Every structure is written in C-alpha cells, then in structure tokens.
Amino acid sequence: MPADVVPASRKLGREDAAALARKASTVIVAKGKKVAEYKVKGEPADAVVDAMLGPTGNLRAPTLRAGKTLLVGFDRAQYEKVLL
C-alpha cells in the first residue's frame, strides 16, 4: 500500500524532483527502452534532476520510492529487481 499518492492533476516540477532525489541514494530513470541509474549523495546533480523530468518540465510518471531507491518512469525489469 503506497504511503503517499499524488494525483496526476498535481504537477510536480524541478524542485519537487530534486527534493525526492535528495531522499534517495539511488535514482533509476526509465525513458522508453533506456534505463539510467544514478547514485546520489546529498544534493543531486543537475543531470539527475534533468533525467527525472519529462519534455514538459514535470516529473515523469510513474514515480515510486522503495526505501532509498527512487524509480522514475516504468521499466518492468527495474520494478521487479527493486520490488521483488
């Protein structure tokens, strides 16, 4: 059961993405068939936050935090690896 659900009508931007990344040690971003994994220590690099945002400048969906791992976008293999 998710601890926090944000409706799609609420747009999350750059600052929201950076705040989520600060709470993670690993950020995994899936864009189509491409998957990138970033290690985060303290303030996330601009490249990490940029990867988390879609073409409109909003946080890509779905976004899920599992412990210290943040999954952005959907890649079945990554979800299975992190959640199972």
N, C-alpha and C positions, 0 to 999 in steps of 0.2 A: 504494500500500500504506500503510495507516494506521501511524503511528508508535506510537500508544497506543490500545488498545481497552479500554473498561471495560464489563464485563458488566452487563446490566440489573438483576441481583440486587444490585449495589452501588449504593446510593442516594447521590446527590451532592446536598448541601444548599446553603444560602445561602453559607456560607464557601467551598465549592468553586466555586460560580458566580462569586463575587467574585474569587477567585484566577484563574480563567480570563479574566475580563473585564480584569483588570489587565495581562495579557499581550497584549491586543488593542488596536488603535487604532480599529477599527470593530466593533460588535456588531450583527448583524442578527437580529431575533427575528420568527419567523412563528408566529402563533396563528390557526389556521383560514385565512381569506382575508385577514386583516390582517397587514401586514408593517411593522415599525418599525425604523428604522436609528438607531443611537446612535454618536456619536463619543466616545471615551474617552481621557482624558489623565490618567495617574496613577491615583488612587483612583476607582473607578467610582461614579457617583451611585446612591443607593438605587433610583431609578426604573429604572435599567438592570438591576440585580440582580433587582428585583421582576418585571420583564418576562421574565427568563430562567427564572423558577420557575413550575411548574405549580400546580394547585389544592392538591396535597398538600404543597407546600413543597419539592419536589425539582426538580432541574434538568430542564428539558424535553428530550425526545429527538426526533429525533437531535440531537446537538451535534457540530459539526465545526469545527476550526480550520485555516484555509488561510492561511499566512503570518501577517499581522497582522489578519486578518478572522476573526471568530467567528460561525458560523451556528448559531442555536438554533431548533429546530423545523424543519419542512420546507415549503419553497416552491420548486417546480421552477424557476421563473424566477430566483430568487436563487441557487440552486445552479448553474444554467447560467452566470449572469453571473460568479460568483466562480471557478468551476472550469474553465470553457472559455475 
